[in-house]
Amino acid sequence: MSTSPEYATFHFHALHHADQPLLLPNAWDVISAVALAGAGYAAVGTTSLGVAAAHGYPDGRALAEARDATLALALRLNGRLSCPYTVDVEGGFGGDAGQVGDLAAELAEAGAAGLNLEDGLPGGGGLQDPVRQAELLSAVKERAPGLFLNARIDTHWLTDSPPPLSATLARAESYLEAGADGIFVPGVIADEEVSALVAGIPAPLNILFAPGRHTVSRLADLGVRRISTGSLLFRTALQATLTAADAIRTGQRPTDAAGAGGEVLGYEEVQRLVGEEE
């Protein structure tokens, strides 16, 4: 595949309208993104939790440091991957419409093919006013019209009492009018709710993969166009690290304890992935 930014952006848009949904693994640093691209995934995303936590910051707090780390990763991925990549920018890191538009322009310049922008307030403080969120989305499209703008709706995220789906659909309508190319509703699990969102949203629907509750084939049957892993891979890797370290301490084989089946990437393989020769 061509690695030109224009082709990558075009290809990333097209992946949301292919015969099968786009399975999007989410990376947290250069090596995880390079490894996932090398494993043959059609595109790679970033995870805001993974990026923030890897730099020692909490997720979803609109921190300038997290913004800087996110942009730095996007810049380092430019030209490194054999597939398009999209960037999770929380809710714009607390910026106003102009600042979020500037960030989108910087990401497009860095070679990103897409951007994920959420409407949850920093620190779990509820939901952004949909009118203001629409202003942020419009600013992104004005400054970086080629990016696939994935508008995340947090009505069902980290809450035990989500509003009716009609509230989600109303936000989706507003965000699409503002220029969003796709809609992401994390936290939706039940088949009937997924189906209702697919039917009610005239754009590609993105669902967050829920282990033990979702399968790629079932979500495909329901009409989902994009399936994200979110922070799952990062959290799995962190748990595997703790499990392996504990196995060494207790005299077990770390790969057996971590469920790696005795397989671990070799030193030379990691060097090869990052482009080192020695």
C-alpha positions in Angstrom: 0.0 0.0 0.0 1.2 3.5 -0.7 2.3 5.4 2.4 1.5 8.9 1.0 -0.7 10.8 3.5 -3.4 11.4 0.8 -3.7 7.8 -0.1 -3.6 6.7 3.6 -6.5 9.1 4.4 -8.5 7.9 1.4 -7.9 4.3 2.3 -8.8 4.8 5.9 -12.2 6.3 4.9 -12.8 3.4 2.6 -12.1 0.8 5.3 -15.3 2.0 7.0 -17.4 1.0 4.0 -15.8 -2.3 3.2 -17.5 -5.7 3.2 -16.2 -6.5 6.7 -15.9 -4.1 9.6 -12.6 -2.5 10.4 -11.0 -4.2 13.4 -9.0 -1.4 14.9 -6.3 -2.4 17.5 -5.2 0.5 19.7 -1.5 1.1 20.3 0.1 3.2 23.1 3.7 3.8 21.7 5.7 3.4 18.6 6.7 -0.2 19.0 3.1 -1.4 19.8 1.9 0.5 16.7 4.7 -0.8 14.5 4.1 -4.4 15.7 0.4 -4.2 15.1 0.8 -2.8 11.6 3.4 -5.5 10.9 0.9 -8.1 12.0 -1.3 -7.2 9.1 -4.0 -5.0 10.6 -5.6 -2.7 8.1 -5.2 0.3 10.4 -4.1 1.2 13.9 -5.5 3.6 16.4 -4.0 5.1 19.6 -5.5 4.7 23.1 -5.7 7.8 25.2 -5.4 5.7 28.4 -2.4 3.9 27.1 -0.6 7.0 25.9 -1.3 9.0 29.1 -0.5 6.1 31.5 2.7 5.2 29.6 3.9 8.8 30.3 2.8 8.8 33.9 -0.5 10.8 33.6 -4.1 9.9 34.2 -6.5 9.6 31.2 -9.4 11.9 30.5 -8.2 14.9 32.6 -7.5 17.3 29.7 -3.9 17.6 30.6 -1.5 19.6 28.5 1.1 16.9 29.1 -1.2 14.2 27.7 -1.8 16.4 24.6 1.9 16.8 24.1 2.5 13.1 24.5 -0.3 12.3 22.0 1.0 14.7 19.4 4.6 13.5 19.9 3.5 9.9 19.2 1.6 10.9 16.1 4.7 12.7 14.8 6.9 9.7 15.5 4.5 7.4 13.7 4.6 9.5 10.6 6.1 7.3 7.8 6.7 4.4 10.2 3.6 2.3 9.5 2.5 0.3 6.5 -1.2 1.2 7.2 -3.2 4.3 8.2 -3.4 5.4 11.8 -5.9 7.4 13.8 -5.4 9.3 17.0 -7.5 9.4 20.2 -7.5 13.0 21.5 -9.9 12.6 24.5 -12.2 15.6 24.4 -9.6 17.8 22.8 -7.6 18.2 26.0 -9.7 21.1 27.3 -9.2 23.3 24.2 -11.7 25.6 22.7 -12.8 25.2 19.1 -9.8 27.1 17.8 -7.3 25.0 19.8 -9.0 21.7 18.9 -8.9 22.8 15.3 -5.2 23.6 15.6 -4.6 20.1 17.1 -6.4 18.5 14.2 -4.3 20.4 11.7 -1.2 19.3 13.5 -2.2 15.7 13.5 -3.1 15.8 9.8 0.3 17.4 9.1 1.9 14.5 11.1 0.3 12.0 8.8 -2.7 10.8 10.8 -5.7 9.6 8.8 -8.3 10.1 11.5 -9.1 11.6 14.8 -11.4 10.4 17.7 -13.0 13.1 19.7 -15.2 12.3 22.7 -18.0 14.3 24.4 -17.4 13.2 27.9 -16.2 15.9 30.2 -12.8 15.7 31.9 -12.6 13.6 35.0 -15.9 11.9 34.4 -17.9 15.1 34.9 -20.8 14.2 32.7 -21.3 15.1 29.1 -20.3 18.1 27.0 -23.1 20.4 25.8 -23.9 19.0 22.4 -24.0 22.5 20.8 -20.4 23.2 22.0 -19.3 19.7 21.0 -20.7 20.4 17.5 -18.5 23.5 17.4 -15.4 21.5 18.2 -16.3 19.0 15.5 -16.9 21.7 13.0 -13.5 23.3 13.8 -11.8 19.9 13.2 -13.4 19.6 9.8 -12.6 23.2 8.9 -8.9 22.8 9.7 -8.4 19.2 8.7 -11.2 18.2 6.3 -9.5 15.0 5.1 -9.3 13.4 8.5 -11.9 10.7 9.3 -13.6 12.4 12.2 -14.9 9.8 14.6 -17.3 11.5 17.1 -17.5 9.5 20.3 -20.7 9.7 22.3 -20.3 8.9 26.0 -23.9 8.5 27.0 -23.3 4.8 27.8 -19.7 5.0 29.0 -18.8 4.4 32.6 -22.4 4.8 33.8 -24.9 2.4 35.3 -27.8 4.5 34.2 -27.5 5.5 30.6 -30.2 7.7 29.0 -32.6 6.3 26.4 -31.0 5.6 23.0 -33.0 8.5 21.6 -30.6 10.9 23.5 -27.6 9.1 21.9 -29.2 9.3 18.4 -30.0 13.0 18.9 -26.3 13.7 19.6 -25.3 11.6 16.7 -27.5 13.6 14.4 -26.0 16.8 15.6 -22.5 15.6 15.3 -23.0 14.3 11.8 -24.4 17.7 10.8 -21.3 19.3 12.2 -19.1 17.2 10.0 -18.4 13.9 11.8 -17.7 11.0 9.4 -18.5 8.3 11.9 -20.1 7.7 15.4 -18.5 5.8 18.3 -20.7 4.7 21.2 -18.5 2.8 23.8 -20.3 0.9 26.5 -23.1 -0.4 24.3 -23.3 -4.2 24.8 -26.7 -5.6 24.0 -27.4 -6.8 20.4 -30.7 -4.9 20.3 -29.1 -1.6 21.3 -26.3 -2.1 18.7 -28.9 -2.8 16.1 -31.0 0.2 17.0 -27.9 2.4 16.7 -27.0 0.9 13.3 -30.5 1.6 12.1 -30.7 5.1 13.4 -27.3 6.5 12.5 -26.7 7.1 8.7 -22.9 6.8 9.1 -20.4 4.1 10.1 -21.0 2.9 13.7 -18.0 2.2 15.9 -18.4 -0.1 18.9 -15.9 -0.8 21.7 -15.1 -4.5 21.8 -16.3 -6.1 25.1 -14.4 -9.4 25.9 -16.8 -12.2 26.6 -19.8 -10.2 25.3 -18.9 -9.4 21.7 -17.4 -11.3 18.8 -16.2 -9.7 15.6 -18.5 -11.9 13.5 -21.6 -11.0 15.6 -20.9 -7.3 15.5 -20.4 -7.6 11.7 -23.8 -9.3 11.4 -25.4 -6.5 13.3 -24.0 -3.9 10.8 -21.2 -2.4 12.9 -18.5 -0.9 10.6 -15.6 -0.3 13.1 -14.6 -2.3 16.2 -12.1 -0.7 18.5 -10.1 -2.5 21.2 -9.6 0.8 23.2 -7.2 0.3 26.1 -7.7 -3.5 26.2 -4.4 -4.3 24.6 -2.5 -1.9 26.8 -4.1 -3.3 30.0 -3.6 -6.8 28.9 0.1 -6.1 28.2 0.5 -4.5 31.6 -1.1 -7.5 33.4 1.1 -9.9 31.4 4.1 -7.9 32.6 3.0 -8.3 36.2 2.2 -11.9 35.8 5.6 -12.7 34.2 7.5 -10.8 36.9 5.7 -12.6 39.6 6.3 -16.0 37.9 10.1 -15.3 37.9 9.9 -14.4 41.6 8.0 -17.7 42.4 10.2 -19.9 40.3 7.7 -20.5 37.4 8.3 -20.1 33.7 7.1 -16.6 33.0 5.7 -17.3 29.6 3.6 -20.2 30.9 2.2 -18.1 33.7 1.4 -15.2 31.4 -0.3 -17.5 28.9 2.1 -16.8 26.1 2.5 -20.4 25.2 6.2 -20.3 25.6 6.6 -17.6 22.9 8.1 -14.2 23.5 9.4 -11.8 20.9 13.1 -12.0 20.7 15.5 -9.1 21.2 16.5 -9.1 17.5 12.8 -9.1 16.4 12.1 -6.0 18.5 15.2 -4.3 17.1 14.0 -5.2 13.6 10.6 -3.7 14.3 12.0 -0.4 15.4 14.5 -0.3 12.5 17.6 -0.9 14.6 20.4 -3.0 13.1 22.4 -3.7 16.2 
